[in-house]
Amino acid sequence: MRPTSVRARIFLLLFLALALMNTELLLYGTSGCHLCDEAQELLKALGNVTWHEIDIADDDTLLARYATRIPVLARPDGSEIGWPFGKDELRTFLKR
């Protein structure tokens, strides 16, 4: 078995770093929620952020968990940030 070259290792690290930067987030909310709309606008303003919207009204468990906290943004590692948050808080949350 041939050892991995330095160039291949660097490429792999860069690939992993880019993958982590573009991780898809979950945005818990519901239709007609003006705060959820504000959260989406903040995410759009940051750029290079992808998210999937989850409507909590479709699931009793999610409704019980998030009803008074939406919008809530969750990372794949399970970390969450609930409203209120601004650009600075979002940047900090996404860099962790």
C-alpha positions in Angstrom: 0.0 0.0 0.0 1.4 3.4 -1.1 1.5 6.1 1.6 -0.7 9.1 0.9 1.1 12.0 -0.7 1.2 15.4 1.0 -0.8 16.9 -1.9 -3.5 14.3 -1.5 -3.7 15.0 2.3 -4.0 18.8 1.7 -6.7 18.2 -0.9 -8.6 16.0 1.5 -8.4 18.6 4.3 -9.6 21.4 2.0 -12.5 19.2 0.8 -13.6 18.4 4.3 -13.3 22.1 5.4 -15.5 23.2 2.4 -18.0 20.4 3.2 -18.3 21.6 6.8 -18.7 25.3 5.6 -21.6 24.3 3.4 -23.4 22.0 5.9 -27.1 22.1 5.5 -28.9 23.5 8.5 -32.5 22.9 9.7 -34.7 25.9 10.3 -37.7 25.0 12.4 -40.7 27.3 12.0 -44.2 27.5 10.5 -46.1 29.3 7.8 -47.2 32.8 8.7 -44.5 33.3 11.2 -43.0 36.7 10.6 -40.0 36.0 12.9 -39.3 32.9 10.7 -39.3 35.1 7.7 -36.8 37.5 9.4 -34.6 34.5 10.2 -34.6 33.4 6.6 -33.6 36.9 5.5 -30.7 36.9 8.0 -29.5 33.6 6.6 -29.8 34.8 3.0 -27.8 37.9 3.9 -25.0 35.8 5.3 -24.6 34.0 2.0 -23.0 30.6 1.4 -25.5 29.1 3.9 -27.9 26.4 3.0 -30.9 25.3 5.1 -33.9 23.1 5.0 -37.2 24.5 6.4 -39.1 22.2 8.7 -42.7 23.2 9.5 -43.4 22.3 13.1 -47.2 22.3 12.5 -46.9 19.0 10.7 -45.6 17.1 13.7 -47.0 17.1 17.2 -43.6 16.3 18.8 -41.9 19.2 17.0 -44.8 21.5 17.9 -44.5 20.6 21.6 -40.7 21.2 21.4 -40.5 24.4 19.4 -43.9 26.2 19.5 -42.7 29.0 21.8 -39.1 29.1 20.5 -39.4 29.5 16.7 -37.6 30.2 14.6 -34.9 27.7 15.7 -31.8 26.9 13.6 -30.2 23.6 14.1 -26.8 22.3 13.0 -26.2 18.6 12.0 -24.4 18.1 15.4 -27.6 18.9 17.2 -26.7 22.4 18.4 -29.5 24.9 18.2 -30.0 28.6 18.4 -33.5 30.0 19.0 -34.9 33.4 18.4 -34.0 36.1 19.0 -30.7 36.1 17.1 -29.0 38.5 14.8 -26.2 38.4 12.2 -23.4 38.3 14.8 -25.0 35.5 16.8 -25.6 33.5 13.6 -22.0 34.0 12.5 -20.8 32.8 15.9 -23.2 29.8 15.9 -22.1 28.8 12.4 -18.4 29.0 13.2 -18.6 26.6 16.2 
